[in-house]
Amino acid sequence: MSQPDQPVISPAISQDEPPFPLLYRDAMMLVIDKPAGLPVHRGPQAKGRVIPVLTDHLDALRFGLPRRPEAAHRLDKDTSGCLVLGRHPRAMAQLNQLFRDGRIGKTYWAVVEGGPGEDEGLIDLALAKLSPDRGWWMKVDPAGLPSQTRYRVLGRGSLDATPLAWLALEPLTGRTHQLRVHCAASGWPILGDEIYGTAPRSGGPGLHLHAHDLTLPLYPKRDPIRVEAPPPPHLHAALAACGWVSGETFPKP
């Protein structure tokens, strides 16, 4: 197996480069810091409209290889943070298997309205599609697919008289909208969630959900690769209200 390149951490972005930082690069994969609002793929809702998507920028991420990289997993359009791209078919096959086997550690930061009574715990609620005509929208359904999320409270506070909690969320399964539905169903929706929470359909604070770090055991004879993405600006005020200090990082729960 070829030796990985040195990691590339948040390089400066010029007009000729994609509008997001590159957090890590080696011979097998890239990890980018996807901005909130950028869809990974062009979905049916984009037909007839010009909407920027991640795939518009993949040619700039070849770095000398003949093929464009591909996303190895999904992030919601409004979720920011770490997104893994495989650089060639062998890498994609290996990454896809790691994701299927649940061997890639993923920690999200979320700011929720209210917050759990306990400082850590497990949400175990099966999920299913809300209805055939609601696309990706999901609901808690005992007859749905098993879904589990581990949480830990990193801080508590309030902003504009709204009590908040800053959580580290670790999805143990990978259902669509899992973290958003689990938090809302637990009584503490994610701040800025216009589907499952209290945010308006336009003009809200933006979804406060961020894929903060990934741990990937990609190379059997090496330590797992850990990549972090700093929280985007629209999360800063709510995080700071819960005790976060700009530049601080916290260990994976």
N, C-alpha and C positions, 0 to 999 in steps of 0.2 A: 504493500500500500504506500502511495506517495506521501511524503512528509507534508503536513499542513503549513501554509504560509503563516506568518506572524499575524495575530489578530489586528484588525483595523478598528480603532475606537473613535466613533463620532467624528469623521473627517469633515472639513469645511465643504459646503455644498456650493458649487458654482452654477451658473445658468445652464451649463451643458450636462449637469448631473441630475439625478432624480431628486425630488423635493423631500428627501428624508435621509437621516443619517444611516451609515453602514456601521453596525456595531461589531461585527465579526466576519472574517473571511478566511477560509482555507480551501484546500483542493476539493473538498466534498460539498461544502455548504456555505451559505451566507446567512447572517442574521441581520435584519433591518429593523429600524425603529419606525413602525408604521404610524403615520399620523391619524388622529381621529378624523372621521369624515371621508377617508379614502377607502372605497370598496376594494376587496382583493380581486374580484372577478366582475365582469360586466353582466349583470343579471337582467332578467326580462323587463324589470321596471325601467331600465335605461334605454330600451328601444325607442328610437326616434328622438332621443335627447343626447347631447354631448356631455357626458359626465366623466371626469377623469377617474381612472381606475389604476390599480397597481400594474396590471398587465401592459399599460401604456409605456411603462418605464423599464421593462425587463431587458430590452436590448442594451441599455446602458450598464447592465449588471453582468455582462458576459465575461469581462476581464480576460479576454483572449480566447475563450472557449467558443466552439462553433455553435453551441446551442444556448438558448436563453434558459436561465434558471426557472424553476417552478416552485410555487408555494407548496410546502409539505403538510400544511394544516390550515385551519381557518381562524380568522379573527373577524368579529362583527365590524361593519363599516364604522361605527362610532366608538369602537374600542381601540385604544392606542397601544403601542409597545412592541415587544419582541415577536417577530415573525420569521420563521425558518424557511429558507429556500434551498432546494436541492440543485446542484450545479450540472448534473448529468443523470442519465437513467439509473446507473448503479447506485448513485447517492440517493436518488429518490426512493428506490426499492428499500434501501437500508433504513432511511428515515421513516418511511411509511410503516415498516415493520416495528420500529421502536415506538412509534405513536400507537400502533394497534396493540402492542404488548403492554402499554402503560409504563414504559421505562423512562420516558422523558418527564422530568419534574417541571411543573409550571406553577408559578405563583403570580397571582394578580393582586394589585392594590385596588381597593374600592373605598369610596366614602359613601356611607349609607345614612339615611335619615332615621333617627332614633338609634337603635343598635341592640345587639343581643344582651341578655341579662348576664350570661356567662362570658368569661374572657376567651374561652376557646370551646370548640365543639364540632360536631358532625351534623350536617344537614343531609337527611336520607329521605328523599321524596322522588318517586317515579314521575317521569315526564312524558307527555304525548303532545301531538300537534293540537292546537286549539280547534281548528276546523279546516276542511279542505280548501276553503277560499281565503284563508288568512296566511298563506305562504309559510314563512318560517316561525310564526308566532306559536308559542308553546303554553302549556298549562300543566298543573299538577294533576296527575291521574293515576290512581292505584293500579290501573290496568296497563299503564305505559311502561317505558323502558326504565330499568333501575338507574338511579342517578344519585351520586354522592359528592358532597363538597365539604372539605374540612376548612374551618375558619379559625382565625386568631385575631383578637383585638390588639392593634398596635397603638391606639390612642383614642381619646374621646374629647369632645368639645362642643362648641356651638357656633353658628354663623347666622347672622340676621335672625336671631331668636329661635333658630331651628337646631335642636340637638342632633349631633352627628357622631359617628364612630368611623374610625379608619381601620379597615380590615385587611389582613392578608388572607386571600382565598386560594385554596388548592383544590382544583377539580380532580376528583379521582375517577370520574367518567367524563366523556366528552360530548354531551348532548348539546344541541342547538340552544342558545340563550340560557344555558344551565345556570350560570351564576346570577343572571338577572332575575330569573324566575325563582330560584331558591331564596335569594335575599328578599324579594317581594313577598313570597309566600310565608316567610318567617316573620313578617311584620316590620321589616326594615329595608324598604326599597332603596336601590342605588340612586344617589343624587343625580338628577338630570336625566333619568330614564323616562322617556316619553311614551313608552309602550306599557311597561309594567309598573311604573312609578307614578309620581305626581307632577312631573314636568310637563309644560305645555308643548304642543306639537311643533311650535316654532318660538324662537326667542328665549329658550331656556338656557341653563348654565352649561349644557353639554354633558354627555354621559361621563360620570366619574368612575370609570373602570379602565384599568391600565395593566397590560401584560408586563409585569415588572421584571421578571427573570425566568430564565430557562436553564435547566441542567441536562446536558445531553451526553450519555455514555457512548459516543460514536466510535471511539477507537478502543478495542479490547485491552490493549497493553498500555493505555494512558489513562490519566485521571479524567473524569468527566469534564466536559467543557461547560463553564457557567458564564452566562451572558446577562447583563442587566441593562435596562433602558430607563433613563431618568424620567420622572413624571412630567407630563406636558404642562404648559403654563395654565391651562384652564382648571387644573386640579390644585394649583398651589395655594390658593386662599383657603379652601376647605381643609386641605392637609395641614396647613400651618395652624388653623384653628384647633386641630386635634393633636398638636405637638410636634409635627414634622418641622425640621429645620432644613432649608435648602442645602443640598449636597450630601445629606446624611443617607446612608443605606442601612438596611436591616437584614439580618440573616433569614434565610428561608425557614419557615416553621417546620 
